[in-house]
Amino acid sequence: MAQAKTSPVSVPNDLEPYWLPFTPNRAFKTRPRLISGAKDMHYVAPDGRRLLDGSAGLWCTNAGHNRDPIVKAIQAQAAELDYAPAFQFSHPKAFELASRIAALAPGDLDHVFFCNSGSEAVDTALKIALAYHNVRGNASRVRLIGRERGYHGVGFGGVAVGGIVANRKQFGTLLVGADHLTSTYNRAEQAFTAGEPEWGAHLADELDRLVALHDASTIAAVIVEPVACSTGVLAPPKGYLQKLRAICDKHGILLIFDEVITAYGRLGHAFAAERYGVVPDMITFAKGITSGAVPMGGVLVRKGVYDAFMKGPEHVIELFHGYTYSAHPLACAAGLATLDLYRDEDLFARAKKLEPMWYEAAMGLKGLPNVLDIRPVGLTVGIDLASKPDGAGRRGYQALDAGYFEHDFMFRAVGDTLALSPPLIVSEAQIGEMFDKLAKIIKAVA
Ligand SMILES: Cc1ncc(COP(=O)(O)O)c(C=O)c1O
């Protein structure tokens, strides 16, 4: 092995060694967008500028940044118990947090399996679905159905059921046996809809088509995001999720809602399942559970699914799956403090109350140059801009850059789609400020 080039203490803080995820590394390193601090609704750049956070970090800091109760809970936990083995042992806060999450969940979604990210949550849910059919003697149910334009993280399972081509095309055959529903988005039918579109519920019937093709006896589960956020915020057509639930029931297929973004207030409820009046068999969550302060993810499971595993000799492991850091004490402490904040400040209801004003402010961008569609739902919005003739994604990237460097404003750009999802503590004045800034940026990149 090569010798280290220098002693660790003399290594300069160089931009080169760090390979940034989902980032054009060369462009970033030419003009880095660094963040060195945060408080409430703002980030702080190394040069001291305060940037308004229009994206809750990466759709996660729903309670705002560096909130004192969360900071204190993490500090206290680090001093009391740094780590407890996740297998064969546990610690009290893991049970407390699972109980609190189960109490927030609809229906009989009353058991929680913990992991450390959304990607792990998705792969965990897919594995539970396969194992569930297996333990019930239906081992032929191995197919997993996702949806075009869906994002379910970056594990092999999540990418296989995901439907974003750039995330798939470099990685071979992924999981065999995955298939996809069509996306629910149709610009001709839905452009400039605030909230859930009227058109598109019939697209759930696609599932019947896939059942006719593969046979229900080969299908384990369907996974969808209630609102597909990472692809540019696509709300479900009215009635679509209810239809999907009914078709899954008809065929004995498990329904998984990937709520990594939509849980914990983004749509005005603890879970989007509640907004849509649909109880899935599993819900994946991450991000907002700790308001982004410590990595954590998890899967909420219906009682019947959990019970199916609780058979056989009691000394035998029921599910051969887990992570060293499942229910990490720091994450549990952060999660409990975050749920307290959501409750004490009534942040989910606050998001719901802000919705009409948010929709109106977002729709105010209609008519600006290159704006092809605006899709607000809950406290989030996707804004499609026309691509520049010299390359898809260039206008979106320029908008992101202009936001950071010239307008002290941060948001998401996915190709030429801009997405906003502020912390739920955002004020009405700050919402106005966000869309004023965005209007200037959209004009600047025309
Ligand atoms: C719906 C959904 N699932 C899974 C993930 C993956 O989460 P993570 O990046 O924490 O692995 C994301 C991330 O944005 C997501 O939006």
The ligand as a Gaussian input file, in Angstrom:
#p B3LYP/6-31G(d) Opt

LIG

0 1
 C      -39.203000       9.209000      -1.467000
 C      -37.766000       9.018000      -1.126000
 N      -37.323000       7.790000      -0.812000
 C      -36.053000       7.562000      -0.465000
 C      -35.141000       8.591000      -0.431000
 C      -33.712000       8.299000      -0.069000
 O      -33.402000       8.852000       1.156000
 P      -31.860000       8.945000       1.605000
 O      -31.223000       9.990000       0.727000
 O      -31.962000       9.357000       3.051000
 O      -31.257000       7.606000       1.444000
 C      -35.551000       9.887000      -0.747000
 C      -34.615000      11.014000      -0.709000
 O      -34.896000      12.108000      -1.097000
 C      -36.893000      10.102000      -1.114000
 O      -37.340000      11.312000      -1.453000

